[in-house]
């Protein structure tokens, strides 16, 4: 197949698809115009009668303003709006880096907050909000004046190749010596002032801005094929807008080609819708405008067409300026994705368009407007009844027709005042209108699901009701808001995937930024562009009190698990889990950044702390050991005391036994001595008796 075949044959096909898309856009623009007019309070389908009330009920605007804050808070109130998930082994660290970098750096720099909020607003009002992403490379020219430069400063200023010196003036300035040098030694003259050459210059600097961009596409600029059910699979998707020649040159297109492009004409449906959206639009006459500021019709189209003849329609990016013609084709190349995302709040099965709040409330607003006007007219008739006048009896009819405080009404003499002047009796019927107005308010709340609770305001703050009824009423409103948020988040998944691919393809060097008070370097080049993404919608749909109570309950459960199982190797709670709970608690309280209050734990530091804590003695165990040691010491003292008492007792007993034995021995010895003495005494007597006898 001829791969290098020029797309001459596909331009007519593209032109036909563009024509179909423009007809489809014109058909849808009628409904969008009506929704915009109802939102702005311009109801041309309810004509105003001269001299009657012109009030307009603003229900479309009121319902959108009720639900929009909760949706924005739910989707954009987190530090991590979207979290990337790994799809292949080794993607885990890259997914975490991409989450931090895209959510905290790329998304804010690209204008993401404004783009998402505008798209949600469009979805609520006009059925679909469209977000577009692209990488912008745009040249800017700035002119600045600098005065009083010394030679070194001048060299540094003009050293850049992109700087052109437009004018330069040289002058000499006299500079006084510093105060400490103005005190010479005695006998020495004062130092003379210093003369210095300075420069006044005017420079022009050309610089290129490179960044990812997000923007909500105005509905009148979007081109989608009428057969499309999904924007990604549409045979043709693109934008049609007007750019100035200067803008096209700044985007990098050849100046000679741009200067020959035809000036844009007028497209009735597109102009009408843009005028309805921008009531202060100022139209310029392109014939009298400067050539560089003339507007050119610009088409950036993503077309599925078989350009190489292989029988398979490929996605191509084709850029036309001036019209859909081969002569005006500026770019034509194969492409990898359709950089548009549909944001809707309520799906219509099997259709690309969603349902809007305007669709559900416009009819009610129309009826309420009629009722309000008639009610006020009735009150006006009550306050200013029509006079019934006998003109022949009234001397000054102007006093009746144009009454003023204190101005008398004069009647002819002898005239019965009651017969000459009276007023019509208009019955007050507005009470019935109030009941009907209340009925239509409830009807629109039932249809849309939007109530006071949808804006995060508890219903019991407005009226007295039981706690159970209040909770049921609040949950009903919050449930509808949560469904809207989750439907929107599915469209935002494409947006963040597109931002990830843009960052990987176009950031060709690492970038160091300050994140959470730490300088971090991000290099997106090795990241996987096919990573999954999850848009965080966990909190924000309900009241702040409800969200905070929920997070406090989770934190309490975490605290109990940590207390019972410890921090090391806890199967249920990790330090990251605790930090995430604290982050959500801060977000639920309405504060923007958790970094000002809590620091995300470093895994290495946590590991070292746990290891150090594991090596340290357990205070409870130490206390138990001390108690055990004290008990053992007390037992030892008690044992020693008992042993001492036993020794004393034994010594006492021993002493008593020795004394008794001593006494016995003494008694025995005494008896022996007595016996011996008795024996001796008895023998002497015998001898005496024997010796004294004759022999």
C-alpha positions in Angstrom: 0.0 0.0 0.0 1.1 3.6 -0.6 2.0 4.7 2.9 3.1 8.1 1.6 -0.1 8.8 -0.3 -1.1 12.4 0.1 -4.5 13.0 1.7 -6.0 14.7 -1.3 -8.7 12.0 -1.4 -9.6 12.3 2.3 -10.2 16.1 2.4 -13.6 15.8 0.7 -14.5 13.1 3.2 -13.4 15.3 6.0 -15.3 18.2 4.6 -18.5 16.2 4.5 -18.1 15.0 8.1 -17.5 18.5 9.2 -20.6 19.6 7.4 -22.6 16.9 9.2 -21.0 17.9 12.6 -21.9 21.5 12.0 -25.5 20.7 11.2 -25.7 18.6 14.4 -24.1 21.4 16.4 -26.7 23.8 15.0 -29.5 21.5 16.0 -28.2 21.2 19.6 -27.5 24.9 19.9 -31.2 25.7 20.0 -31.6 23.8 23.3 -28.4 25.2 24.7 -29.5 28.7 23.8 -32.7 28.2 25.6 -31.0 26.8 28.7 -28.5 29.7 28.7 -31.4 32.2 28.5 -33.3 30.5 31.3 -30.1 30.5 33.4 -29.7 34.3 32.8 -33.4 35.0 33.4 -34.2 35.9 29.8 -37.4 34.1 29.1 -38.5 35.2 25.6 -41.1 32.3 25.5 -43.0 34.0 28.4 -44.0 37.3 26.9 -44.3 40.4 29.1 -47.5 42.4 29.1 -47.0 46.2 29.3 -48.0 47.5 32.7 -47.8 44.1 34.4 -45.2 42.3 36.4 -42.0 41.3 34.6 -40.5 39.2 37.4 -38.7 35.9 36.4 -38.2 32.9 38.6 -34.5 31.8 38.6 -34.9 28.1 39.4 -32.3 26.9 36.8 -29.7 29.1 38.3 -30.7 28.4 41.9 -30.5 24.6 41.4 -27.1 24.8 39.7 -25.7 27.0 42.4 -26.9 24.7 45.0 -25.2 21.6 43.7 -22.1 23.1 42.1 -20.1 23.9 45.3 -20.5 20.3 46.6 -19.4 18.8 43.3 -16.3 21.1 43.1 -15.4 20.4 46.7 -15.9 16.7 46.2 -13.7 16.5 43.1 -11.1 19.2 43.6 -10.9 19.5 47.3 -8.2 16.8 47.7 -4.5 17.2 47.5 -4.5 14.1 45.4 -7.3 14.7 42.9 -6.3 11.6 41.0 -4.2 8.6 41.9 -2.4 6.5 39.3 -2.3 2.7 39.7 0.4 0.4 38.4 -0.5 -2.0 35.6 2.8 -3.8 35.2 5.5 -5.1 37.5 7.8 -2.2 38.5 5.3 0.5 38.0 4.7 1.0 41.8 7.2 3.8 42.4 6.4 5.5 39.1 2.7 5.4 40.0 3.3 7.2 43.3 5.5 9.8 41.6 3.0 10.4 38.8 0.2 10.9 41.4 2.2 13.6 43.2 3.5 15.3 40.1 0.3 15.3 38.0 -2.0 16.3 40.9 0.2 18.9 42.5 2.2 20.4 39.7 1.0 19.6 36.1 -2.8 19.9 36.8 -2.6 23.4 38.6 -0.1 24.7 36.0 -2.3 23.6 33.1 -5.3 25.6 34.3 -7.0 22.4 35.4 -9.0 23.8 38.3 -10.7 26.4 36.1 -11.2 23.9 33.2 -12.9 21.2 35.4 -15.1 23.8 37.2 -16.2 25.3 33.9 -16.9 21.9 32.4 -19.0 20.9 35.4 -20.9 24.1 35.1 -21.5 23.4 31.4 -22.7 19.9 32.2 -25.2 21.1 34.8 -26.5 23.8 32.4 -26.0 22.5 28.9 -25.9 18.7 29.2 -22.3 18.2 28.3 -19.1 19.8 29.4 -16.0 19.3 27.2 -12.4 19.3 28.4 -9.6 19.5 26.0 -5.9 18.9 26.7 -2.9 19.7 24.5 0.8 20.6 24.9 1.3 24.3 24.2 4.5 25.6 22.5 3.9 29.3 22.0 6.2 32.2 21.3 5.9 35.4 23.3 7.5 38.7 22.7 8.0 41.1 25.6 9.5 44.6 25.6 11.0 46.1 28.7 13.0 49.1 29.8 16.0 49.0 32.2 17.8 52.0 33.7 20.9 52.6 35.7 22.7 49.3 34.7 26.4 49.0 35.1 28.5 47.3 32.4 28.4 43.8 34.1 24.6 43.9 34.5 24.2 45.1 30.9 26.3 42.1 29.6 24.2 39.7 31.7 21.0 41.1 30.4 21.8 41.0 26.7 23.8 37.7 26.8 20.7 35.7 25.8 20.5 35.1 22.0 16.7 35.8 22.2 17.3 39.4 23.5 17.4 42.3 21.0 18.5 45.7 22.1 16.1 48.3 20.7 17.8 51.4 22.2 20.7 52.2 24.5 21.7 55.4 26.2 25.0 56.0 28.0 25.3 58.4 30.8 27.7 59.2 33.7 26.5 59.2 37.3 28.3 60.6 40.3 28.4 58.3 43.3 29.3 59.5 46.8 31.8 57.6 48.8 30.4 55.4 51.6 30.1 57.0 55.0 32.9 55.0 56.5 35.3 56.2 53.8 34.4 59.9 54.3 36.5 60.2 57.5 40.1 60.7 56.4 43.1 60.8 58.6 44.1 64.1 60.0 45.8 66.2 57.4 44.4 64.2 54.4 41.8 65.6 52.0 38.3 64.2 51.7 37.9 61.4 49.0 36.5 62.6 45.8 33.1 61.3 44.5 33.2 58.3 42.1 32.0 58.7 38.5 30.4 55.6 37.0 29.2 54.9 33.5 25.6 53.5 33.5 23.3 52.4 30.7 19.6 52.8 30.0 18.4 50.2 27.6 15.2 49.0 25.9 15.1 45.4 24.9 12.8 42.9 23.1 12.8 39.3 24.3 11.4 36.3 22.4 10.7 33.4 24.6 8.9 30.1 24.2 6.4 28.8 26.7 6.1 25.0 27.0 3.4 23.5 29.2 0.5 21.1 29.2 -2.8 22.8 29.0 -6.4 22.0 30.0 -9.4 24.0 29.0 -13.2 23.7 28.9 -14.3 23.9 25.2 -17.2 26.3 24.5 -20.1 24.2 23.1 -20.3 26.3 20.0 -16.7 25.4 19.1 -17.1 21.6 19.4 -17.5 19.4 16.4 -18.7 15.8 17.0 -20.2 13.5 14.4 -23.9 12.9 15.0 -23.5 9.1 14.9 -21.1 9.2 17.9 -22.2 7.5 21.1 -18.7 8.0 22.7 -16.5 10.9 22.0 -13.4 8.7 21.7 -14.9 6.5 19.0 -16.5 9.4 17.0 -15.6 9.4 13.3 -14.8 13.1 13.7 -14.0 15.1 16.8 -12.5 18.5 16.9 -12.8 22.2 17.5 -13.7 25.1 15.2 -12.8 28.5 16.4 -11.4 31.8 15.2 -7.7 32.6 15.8 -5.9 35.7 14.8 -3.0 35.6 12.4 -0.7 36.5 15.2 -1.8 33.5 17.2 -1.2 31.1 14.3 2.4 32.5 13.9 3.0 32.2 17.6 1.9 28.6 17.4 4.7 27.9 15.0 3.0 28.0 11.6 4.9 29.7 8.7 4.3 33.4 8.5 4.1 33.4 4.7 1.5 30.7 4.7 -0.6 32.4 7.4 -0.6 35.8 5.7 -2.4 34.4 2.6 -5.2 32.7 4.5 -8.7 34.1 4.0 -10.4 36.1 6.7 -13.1 34.3 8.6 -16.7 34.8 7.5 -19.7 34.4 9.8 -21.5 31.3 10.8 -25.0 32.1 12.1 -25.5 29.3 14.6 -22.0 29.6 16.1 -22.2 33.4 16.3 -25.7 33.3 17.9 -24.7 30.8 20.5 -21.5 32.7 21.3 -23.5 36.0 21.6 -25.9 34.3 23.9 -23.1 33.0 26.1 -21.1 36.2 25.9 -23.6 39.1 26.1 -20.8 41.6 26.2 -19.1 40.4 23.0 -17.6 43.1 20.9 -17.6 42.4 17.2 -14.6 43.7 15.2 -14.6 44.7 11.6 -11.9 42.5 10.1 -11.6 44.8 7.0 -10.3 47.6 9.1 -8.4 45.6 11.7 -4.7 45.3 11.5 -3.5 42.4 9.3 -1.9 40.5 12.2 -5.1 40.8 14.3 -7.5 39.5 11.6 -9.4 36.4 12.5 -9.0 33.1 10.6 -11.3 30.1 10.7 -9.3 27.4 12.5 -10.2 23.7 12.5 -8.3 21.1 14.6 -9.8 17.8 13.7 -9.2 14.2 14.9 -10.6 12.0 12.1 -10.9 8.3 11.7 -10.2 7.8 8.0 -8.4 5.2 5.8 -5.7 7.4 4.4 -3.3 4.6 3.4 -5.8 2.4 1.7 -5.4 -0.7 3.9 -9.1 -0.9 4.7 -8.7 0.2 8.3 -9.6 3.7 9.5 -6.7 5.2 11.4 -6.9 8.2 13.7 -5.3 11.3 12.2 -4.9 14.8 13.4 -5.7 17.3 10.6 -5.4 21.1 11.0 -7.1 23.5 8.6 -7.0 27.3 8.7 -9.2 29.3 6.4 -11.6 26.5 5.4 -11.7 22.8 4.8 -9.7 22.7 1.6 -6.5 21.0 0.6 -4.9 24.5 0.1 -5.6 25.3 3.7 -4.3 22.1 5.3 -1.5 23.0 7.8 -1.0 19.6 9.5 -1.8 16.0 8.7 -0.3 13.2 10.8 -1.3 9.9 12.5 -2.3 10.4 16.1 -2.6 8.2 19.2 -5.7 9.6 21.0 -8.6 12.0 20.9 -7.7 14.7 23.4 -11.3 15.5 24.4 -13.4 14.2 27.4 -17.1 14.4 27.9 -18.2 15.6 31.3 -21.8 14.8 32.2 -23.7 14.7 35.4 -26.5 12.3 34.4 -26.2 9.7 31.7 -28.7 9.0 29.0 -28.4 5.4 28.0 -27.1 4.9 24.4 -26.5 8.6 23.9 -23.5 10.8 24.1 -25.5 13.8 25.4 -26.4 13.7 29.1 -29.3 15.2 31.0 -28.8 18.6 32.6 -30.4 20.4 35.5 -31.8 22.9 33.0 -33.7 20.1 31.3 -35.3 19.2 34.6 -36.1 22.7 35.8 -36.9 24.8 32.8 -40.6 23.8 32.6 -41.0 24.4 36.3 -39.3 27.8 36.0 -41.7 28.7 33.2 -44.8 27.8 35.2 -43.4 29.5 38.4 -42.7 32.7 36.4 -46.3 32.9 35.2 -47.6 32.2 38.7 -45.2 34.8 40.3 -46.3 37.5 37.8 -50.0 36.8 38.3 -49.5 36.8 42.1 -47.7 40.1 42.1 -50.2 41.6 39.7 -52.9 40.6 42.2 -51.0 42.2 45.0 -50.5 45.3 42.9 -54.3 45.5 42.2 -54.9 45.1 45.9 -52.5 47.9 46.8 -53.6 50.2 44.0 -57.3 49.6 43.2 -58.9 51.3 40.2 -61.0 54.4 41.2 -64.6 54.7 40.1 -65.2 58.4 39.5 -68.2 60.6 38.7 -66.3 63.1 36.6 -69.0 65.7 36.9 -68.8 65.6 40.7 -65.0 65.8 41.0 -63.5 69.3 40.7 -59.9 68.2 40.3 -59.8 64.7 38.6 -56.0 64.8 38.5 -56.0 64.2 42.3 -57.7 60.9 41.7 -55.8 59.8 38.6 -52.4 60.9 40.0 -52.8 60.7 43.8 -50.2 62.3 46.2 -50.0 62.2 49.9 -52.0 65.0 51.4 -53.4 66.2 48.1 -57.2 66.9 48.6 -59.9 65.6 46.2 -62.6 68.3 45.9 -66.1 67.5 45.0 -69.0 69.9 44.0 -71.2 71.2 46.8 -74.0 68.9 47.9 -72.4 65.8 46.2 -72.5 62.5 48.1 -68.8 61.5 48.3 -69.6 57.8 48.3 -71.6 58.1 45.1 -69.0 60.3 43.4 -65.8 58.3 44.3 -65.3 54.6 44.8 -62.7 51.8 44.2 -63.0 48.4 42.7 -62.9 45.5 45.0 -60.2 43.0 43.9 -60.3 39.6 45.6 -56.9 38.4 47.0 -56.2 35.1 45.3 -52.4 35.0 45.8 -52.7 32.5 48.7 -53.6 29.8 46.2 -50.6 30.7 44.1 -48.3 30.3 47.1 -49.4 26.7 47.4 -48.8 26.1 43.7 -45.3 27.6 43.9 -44.5 25.3 46.8 -45.8 22.4 44.9 -43.5 23.1 41.9 -40.5 23.6 44.2 -41.1 20.1 45.6 -41.7 18.7 42.1 -38.4 20.1 40.9 -36.6 18.8 44.0 -38.0 15.3 43.3 -37.0 15.4 39.6 -33.5 16.8 40.0 -32.7 15.3 43.5 -31.2 18.7 44.4 -32.2 20.1 47.7 -30.7 22.3 50.4 -28.8 19.2 51.6 -27.1 19.0 48.2 -25.2 22.2 49.0 -23.8 20.7 52.2 -26.4 22.6 54.4 -28.2 20.3 56.9 -32.0 20.6 56.4 -32.6 20.9 60.2 -30.7 24.2 60.1 -33.6 25.6 58.1 -36.7 24.1 59.7 -37.7 22.1 62.7 -37.9 18.3 62.1 -37.0 15.2 63.9 -33.4 13.9 63.8 -34.4 10.8 61.9 -36.4 12.8 59.3 -33.5 15.2 59.0 -31.0 12.4 58.4 -33.2 10.8 55.7 -33.7 14.1 54.0 -30.0 14.9 54.0 -29.1 11.4 52.8 -31.5 11.8 49.8 -29.9 15.0 48.7 -26.3 13.8 49.3 -27.0 10.5 47.4 -27.9 12.5 44.2 -24.8 14.7 44.6 -22.6 11.6 45.0 -24.0 10.0 41.9 -23.3 13.2 39.9 -19.7 13.3 41.3 -19.0 9.7 40.4 -20.5 10.2 36.9 -18.2 13.3 36.4 -15.2 11.4 37.7 -15.5 8.8 34.9 -15.0 11.6 32.4 -12.1 13.0 34.4 -10.2 9.6 34.2 -9.6 10.4 30.5 -8.4 13.9 31.3 -5.7 12.6 33.8 -4.6 9.8 31.4 -4.2 12.5 28.8 -2.2 14.7 31.1 0.1 11.7 31.9 0.8 11.0 28.3 1.5 14.6 27.5 3.9 14.8 30.4 5.7 11.7 29.4 6.0 12.7 25.7 7.0 16.3 26.1 9.0 16.7 29.3 12.4 15.8 28.0 14.4 16.4 31.2 14.1 16.0 34.9 12.4 18.7 36.9 13.1 19.6 40.5 10.2 21.1 42.5 9.4 21.7 46.2 6.7 19.3 47.4 5.7 19.0 51.0 8.6 21.1 52.1 11.0 18.8 50.4 12.8 19.3 47.0 11.9 16.4 44.8 13.1 15.6 41.3 10.7 14.1 38.8 11.7 12.4 35.5 8.6 11.2 33.7 10.4 9.6 30.8 10.5 6.1 32.2 6.9 6.2 33.4 4.3 3.9 31.9 1.8 6.0 29.9 -0.9 3.3 30.2 -1.2 3.4 34.0 -4.7 3.2 35.4 -6.1 6.2 37.3 -8.7 6.7 40.0 -10.3 10.0 40.7 -10.9 10.6 44.4 -14.5 11.2 45.3 -14.5 9.8 48.8 -15.5 13.0 50.7 -17.2 16.3 50.1 -20.6 15.3 48.9 -22.2 15.6 52.3 -21.9 18.1 55.1 -18.5 18.9 56.6 -19.8 17.6 60.0 -20.7 14.3 58.5 -17.3 13.9 56.7 -15.4 14.9 59.9 -17.3 12.5 62.1 -16.7 9.6 59.6 -12.9 10.3 59.5 -12.8 10.7 63.3 -14.4 7.3 63.6 -11.9 5.8 61.3 -9.0 7.4 63.2 -10.4 6.0 66.5 -10.5 2.5 65.0 -6.9 2.9 63.8 -5.8 4.0 67.3 -7.4 1.0 68.9 -5.7 -1.4 66.4 -2.4 0.2 66.9 -2.7 0.1 70.7 -3.7 -3.6 70.7 -1.4 -4.9 68.0 1.4 -2.4 68.0 2.9 -0.3 65.1 5.5 -2.9 64.0 4.1 -5.3 61.4 0.5 -4.4 62.2 -1.7 -6.3 59.8 -4.4 -3.7 59.7 -2.9 -0.2 60.1 0.3 1.2 58.6 1.8 4.7 59.1 0.6 5.6 55.6 -2.9 4.6 56.6 -2.8 6.9 59.6 -1.5 9.8 57.4 -4.2 9.2 54.8 -6.9 9.4 57.5 -5.4 12.6 58.9 -5.3 14.1 55.4 -8.9 13.3 54.8 -9.8 14.8 58.1 -8.0 18.0 57.3 -9.8 18.1 53.9 -13.2 17.5 55.5 -12.6 20.4 57.8 -12.3 22.7 54.8 -8.5 23.3 54.9 -6.7 23.0 51.7 -3.3 21.5 52.4 -2.5 18.9 54.9 1.3 19.7 54.7 0.8 22.7 57.1 -0.4 20.4 59.8 1.0 16.9 59.3 4.1 15.6 57.6 4.0 12.4 55.5 6.0 9.7 57.2 9.2 8.5 55.5 9.3 4.7 55.3 13.0 4.6 56.0 12.6 6.7 59.1 9.7 4.7 60.3 11.6 1.5 59.8 14.6 2.8 61.8 12.3 4.1 64.6 10.6 0.7 64.9 13.9 -1.1 64.9 15.3 1.3 67.6 12.1 0.9 69.6 12.3 -2.9 69.2 15.9 -2.8 70.6 14.9 -0.7 73.5 13.5 -2.4 76.7 9.8 -2.5 77.1 8.8 -0.2 79.9 6.1 -2.6 81.0 8.5 -5.5 81.0 11.1 -3.4 82.8 8.6 -2.5 85.4 7.6 -6.1 85.7 11.2 -7.1 86.1 11.7 -4.5 88.7 8.7 -5.7 90.6 9.9 -9.2 90.3 13.4 -8.2 91.5 11.9 -6.3 94.4 9.8 -9.3 95.3 12.8 -11.6 95.1 14.7 -9.2 97.3 11.9 -9.0 99.8 11.7 -12.8 99.8 15.5 -13.0 100.3 15.3 -10.6 103.2 12.4 -12.5 104.7 14.3 -15.7 104.3 17.4 -14.2 105.9 15.3 -12.9 108.7 13.7 -16.3 109.3 17.1 -17.9 109.1 18.5 -15.3 111.6 15.6 -15.9 113.9 16.1 -19.6 113.7 19.8 -19.2 114.4 19.1 -17.0 117.4 16.5 -19.5 118.6 18.9 -22.4 118.1 21.6 -20.5 119.8 19.2 -19.7 122.6 18.1 -23.3 122.7 21.7 -24.4 122.6 22.6 -22.0 125.3 19.6 -23.3 127.4 20.7 -26.9 126.7 24.4 -26.1 127.6 23.3 -24.4 130.8 21.0 -27.3 131.7 23.8 -29.7 131.0 26.2 -27.5 133.0 23.7 -27.4 135.9 23.3 -31.2 135.7 27.0 -31.6 135.5 27.4 -29.3 138.4 24.8 -31.1 140.3 26.4 -34.4 139.5 29.8 -33.0 140.4 28.4 -31.5 143.7 26.7 -34.8 144.5 29.9 -36.6 143.7 31.8 -34.2 145.9 29.2 -34.6 148.6 29.3 -38.4 148.2 33.1 -38.2 148.3 32.9 -36.0 151.3 30.4 -38.2 152.9 32.5 -41.2 152.2 35.6 -39.5 153.7 33.6 -38.4 156.7 32.2 -41.8 157.3 35.6 -43.6 157.2 37.2 -41.2 159.7 34.5 -41.9 162.1 34.9 -45.6 161.7 38.6 -45.3 162.2 38.1 -43.2 165.2 35.8 -45.7 166.5 38.1 -48.6 165.7 41.2 -46.8 167.0 39.8 -46.0 170.3 39.1 -49.6 171.1 41.6 -51.7 173.1 43.9 -53.9 171.1 
